[in-house]
Structure formats: structure tokens, C-alpha cells
Amino acid sequence: MRFSVVLSFIVAIALAALAVFGARGWLNDQRILLMSSDGQQTPAKPEHTIVVAGEPISFGERLIPTKLREIAWSGEIVPEGAFLKATDLVPDDSDEKARFALTNMSVGEPILASKITMPGQRAKMSTALSPGMKAISIRVNDVLGVAGFVLPGDRVDVLLTRRGENQDSYVDVLLQGVRVLAIDQIADELKDQPSVVRSVTFEVNTSEAQKLVLGGNVGTLSLALRNVASNDIEANERITLADLSDFDVAEDLVPVPVQAVPDENSRQLDEMQVLLKSTLDGISDRLGSVEDKIEKSKPVEIEKVVERVVVAPPPRAEKATVTVIRDGRRDEYKVQPSFAGSHDVRMSGEPELLTVQLKE
């Protein structure tokens, strides 16, 4: 083998190895560059701190630093009304700046301004009311109060039973979706055990409060517990004694009609009926168009108006009166006139002169 060939082969191998190592190094540099650029473009997540309940807090309980905790909040959006520092809630131990819980709070639940009182304000029922709303209580018993299953935070419908002028009883839905503030003197919304109560306190507006007071005086108020997620408003339909005879079944027991699946023969029969109907309709349309054409092609008969001239006959001429004087006697005769006037006529064979006077 010639020396030049061997040298060329060695040089080619060296260049190939150099290209491989160079490409690998370039790829590593590009990978590092991309990773560094991605790290620079990723913004640092903002971190905040918010105040949460470090221990369970009950309604009306005073907030103290030992029951509060500050936790990191990495979200970009901070809950509205949240406090970033515990000192914002409890700056000191003075009663003028003390805050109280308006609702029950669990461990880790953010402390929001809507869940606590203003500084120096006591946790009373009036502080738990929404702006413009009133609190009013009605008397109930174990039956009218849904056997004690109505708890603070629930929503109920208020029914009014009364008698009319004819002493017949009827029931109306007085209010719908009323929020329960308290049962007896318990306003704890975390209370989940039913109990027989004697009074229920509602959050209502002025008009609803007036209806409750008037309804309690003229009739009997009953409660109907609503589903916690129900927001439906139903039509107010009065129920009378006559409606008690109507037979009603619970909606979940009403059988749903099952649609029968047609077999192949029924399907073919239906298709044939549809095809036959469409064919008959087409024939009827064609016959109708042919009749229209025939009616249009008929000649129009024009009535001829012939004027007939009727010549009236000439009026009949009146008869003339002929007076004949003979032997001193005068006789008159009716004859057809041929001439008018008075004439002297001499009769042949007669000596007398006859005077003939013709009168038309």
C-alpha cells in the first residue's frame, strides 16, 4: 500500500473524530444556554403571608394572637378582606381594638374582614345581619319546626294556615328561601345535631318581617326545610280543602314512559305508508294542475245582445158618425171614415136631400 493512501486515511479519521467531538461540545453549550435562558425568563412567584385560624374559633369568640397563624401565600391573588399580618388583627390587648368572630372558623381557614367584627365591636346578632336586613323570631313547636332539623344557616319556606270568611281552612306560601339566623339562643352554624326548639330567628327585610308578624297573629306559621343548594322560586299556589281530594304521587315514584323500540317489520310498514302518502299527494297535485289547465282552456261564451225593434201598430181610427134625416126623422150611424167634413149627398132614387155629416 502506498504511503500517501495511508496518510490520507489517517487524516480522514482524525478529521472525523474532531468533527464528532466539536459537534458534541457545541450541542452541550446550546443546551446549557437554553436552560439558563429558561431560568431567566421564569418569573419568581410572588410570596405573601395571610392570617389563618390556628385553632377552631367559635361564634362570638375574641381573637387572640395564640389562635392566629401567618402562612405563606404563593398565589398571585390574595383573598379579598384577608389580613397579611397578625398584628393587623390584634395590635394589642386593649378592649378598644378587640375583634370578635361573627361565624365559626376551622383550622387553616383564612380570617376575612366579613367574618369578624370591627375593632372594639362586640359579636352580637346585630353585627351578623346583612346591611338592610332585620332579625325576627317566630314561635314553633316540634312539628312546625321540622322536628328540630332546622339549624342556623339553613333556608326554609314559611307557610301560613288560616281560615277564610266561610270558615274553610287554606294554606299559602308566605315566604320562600328565608335564612335562619338562630334557633332559640343558638347561632352556631356548625351545630349539626337536631333539637326540639321553641323559636326560630330569621333574617328578613322590613316587608317580610311585617308579613311574619301579621301571619303569626291571624293564623299558624309552619316551616318547610329547603335543599341547601336550592335557589328555585316556585309559584305561590293556594291549597284549600277541595285540593285534599286530589291524588298526588311523589315525583320519584312516577314511572317514566318507556318508548317501545319498533321492530324491522313495523319500520318497513311505516316507510311504505310514508311512500304511499307522498305518491298520493303527488297524484293529487298533478290532477289539480290538469283541472286548472282544463278550466283555463275552455272557450268563453259571449252572450249576444240582439236589439229587437218593435213597431207599434198605428192607432185605431175612431168611427165616424153619419146622421141621416129621412121623413123628418134623424138617424145616426157609425161608419169607417174615409173623409172628413160635412157634405151634401144626393141619393139616387130618393126625392129627399140627405144631409150627411161625418164626425171623426
C-alpha positions in Angstrom: 0.0 0.0 0.0 1.3 3.3 -0.9 2.3 5.8 1.8 0.1 8.6 0.5 -3.0 6.4 0.8 -2.3 5.5 4.4 -1.7 9.1 5.2 -4.9 10.2 3.7 -6.8 7.6 5.6 -5.3 8.7 8.9 -6.1 12.3 8.2 -9.7 11.5 7.4 -10.1 9.6 10.7 -8.7 12.5 12.7 -10.9 15.0 11.0 -14.0 12.8 11.6 -13.1 12.4 15.3 -12.5 16.2 15.6 -16.0 16.9 14.0 -17.7 14.5 16.3 -16.2 16.0 19.5 -16.8 19.5 18.2 -20.5 18.8 17.5 -20.9 17.3 20.9 -19.4 20.3 22.6 -21.5 22.7 20.6 -24.7 20.8 21.5 -23.8 20.9 25.2 -23.1 24.6 25.0 -26.5 25.2 23.4 -28.3 23.0 25.9 -26.7 25.0 28.8 -27.6 28.3 27.1 -31.2 27.2 26.6 -31.5 26.1 30.2 -30.1 29.3 31.5 -32.4 31.4 29.3 -35.4 29.5 30.5 -34.4 30.1 34.1 -34.1 33.8 33.5 -37.5 34.0 31.8 -39.4 32.2 34.5 -40.5 34.9 36.9 -40.3 34.3 40.6 -43.6 33.5 42.2 -44.7 36.3 44.5 -45.0 35.2 48.1 -47.3 36.8 50.7 -48.4 35.9 54.1 -52.0 35.7 55.2 -53.5 35.2 58.7 -55.5 32.0 59.2 -57.1 30.3 62.2 -54.6 28.3 64.2 -57.3 26.8 66.3 -61.1 26.3 65.9 -62.8 29.7 66.6 -66.5 29.8 67.6 -69.1 32.5 67.0 -68.6 35.4 69.4 -65.1 34.3 70.5 -62.5 37.0 70.9 -59.5 36.9 68.5 -56.2 36.5 70.4 -52.7 36.0 68.9 -52.4 32.4 70.2 -55.3 31.4 67.9 -53.9 33.0 64.8 -51.2 31.9 62.4 -49.4 33.5 59.5 -48.8 31.2 56.5 -47.1 31.8 53.2 -49.4 32.5 50.3 -47.8 32.0 46.9 -50.8 32.8 44.8 -50.9 36.0 42.8 -54.4 36.8 44.1 -54.9 37.4 47.8 -58.5 36.7 49.1 -60.5 39.9 49.5 -60.6 41.0 53.1 -57.6 38.9 54.1 -55.1 40.1 56.7 -51.4 39.9 55.9 -50.1 40.2 59.4 -51.5 39.0 62.8 -50.7 42.5 64.2 -53.2 43.9 61.7 -55.9 41.9 63.5 -54.7 42.2 67.1 -52.4 45.2 67.5 -52.6 45.0 71.3 -54.7 43.6 74.2 -56.9 46.6 74.7 -60.7 46.3 74.6 -60.9 49.3 72.2 -59.3 47.3 69.4 -60.6 43.8 70.2 -62.3 41.9 67.5 -64.8 39.0 67.7 -65.7 36.2 65.4 -69.1 36.5 63.6 -69.1 32.9 62.5 -67.4 29.6 63.3 -64.0 29.1 61.6 -62.0 25.9 61.2 -58.2 25.4 61.5 -56.4 26.9 58.5 -59.4 29.0 57.4 -58.4 32.5 56.3 -59.5 35.2 58.6 -61.6 37.6 56.5 -63.0 41.0 57.4 -66.5 39.8 56.7 -66.1 37.1 59.4 -65.1 39.3 62.2 -66.3 42.5 63.9 -64.9 45.9 63.6 -62.3 46.9 66.3 -64.0 47.4 69.6 -67.3 46.0 68.4 -69.0 43.1 70.3 -70.1 40.0 68.4 -73.9 40.4 68.7 -76.7 39.3 66.5 -77.0 42.8 65.0 -73.4 42.6 63.7 -74.2 39.3 61.9 -77.0 40.8 60.0 -76.5 41.8 56.3 -77.0 45.5 55.6 -80.6 46.5 55.3 -81.9 43.2 56.9 -83.8 42.6 60.1 -83.9 39.7 62.6 -87.3 38.5 63.7 -88.3 35.4 65.7 -91.4 33.2 65.5 -92.7 30.6 67.9 -92.7 27.0 66.7 -93.0 23.5 68.1 -91.5 20.1 67.3 -93.9 19.7 64.3 -94.0 23.2 62.9 -90.2 23.4 63.2 -89.5 20.3 61.1 -88.9 18.2 64.2 -85.8 20.3 65.2 -83.9 19.6 61.9 -83.9 23.3 61.1 -80.4 24.6 62.1 -78.7 28.0 61.8 -77.6 28.8 58.3 -80.4 26.7 56.7 -83.0 28.2 54.4 -86.7 27.5 54.8 -90.1 28.3 53.3 -92.7 29.8 55.7 -96.3 28.5 55.3 -99.3 30.3 56.7 -102.5 28.3 57.6 -105.7 30.3 58.3 -109.5 30.3 57.9 -111.5 32.3 55.4 -114.8 34.1 55.7 -116.7 30.8 55.3 -114.5 29.2 58.0 -112.8 26.9 55.4 -109.0 26.5 56.0 -106.4 27.1 53.4 -102.6 27.3 53.2 -100.4 29.9 51.4 -96.7 30.1 51.0 -95.9 33.3 52.8 -92.1 33.5 52.3 -89.5 31.4 50.3 -85.8 30.8 51.0 -85.6 32.7 54.3 -82.2 32.4 56.0 -82.3 31.0 59.6 -80.0 33.0 61.9 -80.6 31.1 65.1 -82.7 28.6 66.9 -83.7 29.5 70.4 -80.5 31.3 71.5 -78.1 29.2 69.4 -76.5 30.9 66.4 -73.7 28.3 65.8 -73.8 27.3 62.2 -71.6 24.3 62.9 -74.3 22.8 65.0 -75.4 19.6 63.3 -77.5 17.9 65.9 -81.3 18.3 65.7 -83.0 19.6 68.8 -86.6 20.5 69.7 -86.8 24.3 69.6 -89.4 26.8 70.7 -88.4 29.7 68.5 -86.6 30.4 65.2 -84.9 33.7 64.2 -84.9 34.7 60.5 -83.0 37.3 58.5 -85.6 39.2 56.5 -86.3 42.7 55.2 -88.9 45.1 56.6 -91.8 43.9 54.4 -91.1 40.2 55.2 -90.9 41.0 58.9 -94.4 42.6 58.7 -95.8 39.5 57.0 -94.4 37.2 59.6 -95.8 39.3 62.4 -99.3 39.5 60.8 -99.3 35.9 59.8 -98.5 34.8 63.3 -101.5 36.8 64.6 -104.1 35.6 62.1 -103.0 32.0 61.5 -100.4 29.3 62.2 -96.9 29.5 60.7 -95.1 26.4 59.7 -91.6 25.8 58.3 -90.5 23.7 55.2 -86.8 23.0 55.0 -85.2 23.7 51.6 -82.3 22.0 49.9 -79.0 23.7 50.8 -78.3 24.3 47.1 -81.9 25.2 46.0 -82.3 28.7 44.6 -85.7 28.0 42.8 -88.6 30.3 43.3 -91.9 28.4 43.0 -95.3 29.9 42.1 -97.5 30.6 45.1 -100.5 28.3 44.8 -103.1 28.3 47.5 -104.2 24.9 48.8 -107.8 24.6 50.0 -109.9 21.7 51.4 -111.1 20.9 47.9 -107.5 20.1 46.9 -107.1 17.4 49.6 -109.1 15.0 47.4 -106.6 15.2 44.6 -104.4 12.1 44.4 -100.7 13.1 44.2 -97.7 10.8 43.9 -94.1 11.6 44.7 -92.2 12.7 41.6 -89.5 10.0 42.1 -92.3 7.3 42.1 -93.9 8.4 38.8 -93.0 5.9 36.2 -91.1 7.2 33.2 -92.8 6.1 30.0 -90.6 3.8 28.1 -90.5 4.3 24.4 -91.1 1.0 22.5 -88.4 0.1 20.0 -90.1 -0.6 16.7 -89.1 -3.9 15.0 -88.0 -4.2 11.4 -91.4 -5.1 10.1 -93.0 -2.0 11.7 -90.3 0.2 10.4 -90.7 -1.1 6.8 -94.5 -0.7 7.1 -94.1 2.9 8.3 -91.8 3.6 5.4 -94.3 2.1 2.9 -97.0 4.3 4.4 -94.9 7.4 4.1 -94.0 6.5 0.5 -97.7 5.8 -0.4 -98.8 9.0 1.1 -96.2 11.0 -0.8 -97.2 9.3 -4.0 -100.9 10.0 -3.5 -100.1 13.6 -2.7 -98.1 13.9 -5.9 -101.0 12.4 -7.9 -103.5 14.8 -6.3 -101.3 17.8 -7.1 -101.0 16.7 -10.7 -104.7 16.2 -11.1 -105.3 19.6 -9.6 -102.9 21.2 -12.1 -104.6 19.4 -15.0 -108.0 20.6 -13.9 -106.7 24.1 -13.7 -105.4 23.9 -17.2 -108.7 22.5 -18.5 -110.6 25.2 -16.8 -108.3 27.8 -18.4 -108.6 26.3 -21.9 -112.5 26.4 -22.0 -113.9 28.9 -24.6 -115.6 31.9 -23.1 -119.2 32.1 -24.2 -120.2 35.6 -25.1 -123.8 36.4 -24.9 -125.1 38.2 -28.0 -127.3 41.1 -27.3 -129.9 41.5 -30.1 -131.9 44.6 -30.2 -135.4 44.0 -31.4 -137.3 46.9 -32.8 -141.0 46.5 -32.2 -143.1 48.8 -34.4 -146.1 49.9 -32.6 -149.4 49.5 -34.7 -151.0 52.7 -35.8 -153.7 53.9 -33.5 -157.1 52.7 -34.5 -159.1 55.5 -36.1 -162.3 56.3 -34.4 -165.5 55.6 -36.4 -167.3 58.5 -38.0 -170.9 59.3 -37.1 -173.3 59.6 -40.1 -176.5 61.4 -39.5 -179.4 60.6 -41.9 -182.5 62.7 -41.9 -185.4 61.0 -43.6 -189.0 61.9 -43.5 -188.2 64.3 -40.7 -186.5 61.6 -38.6 -182.9 61.7 -37.7 -180.8 58.6 -37.6 -177.1 58.3 -36.7 -174.8 55.5 -38.0 -171.2 54.6 -37.1 -169.0 54.1 -40.2 -165.3 54.0 -41.0 -164.3 57.4 -42.1 -162.7 57.9 -45.4 -163.1 61.6 -45.5 -163.9 64.3 -43.0 -166.2 67.3 -43.1 -169.8 67.9 -44.0 -171.1 67.0 -47.5 -174.3 67.0 -49.3 -175.1 63.7 -50.8 -177.9 63.1 -53.1 -179.3 59.6 -53.0 -180.4 58.1 -56.3 -184.0 57.1 -56.4 -184.9 59.2 -53.5 -186.5 62.7 -53.7 -185.2 63.9 -50.4 -181.9 65.6 -49.9 -179.9 63.8 -47.3 -177.5 65.7 -45.2 -174.6 63.6 -44.2 -172.3 65.0 -41.6 -169.2 63.0 -40.9 -167.6 63.3 -37.5 -164.3 62.0 -36.7 
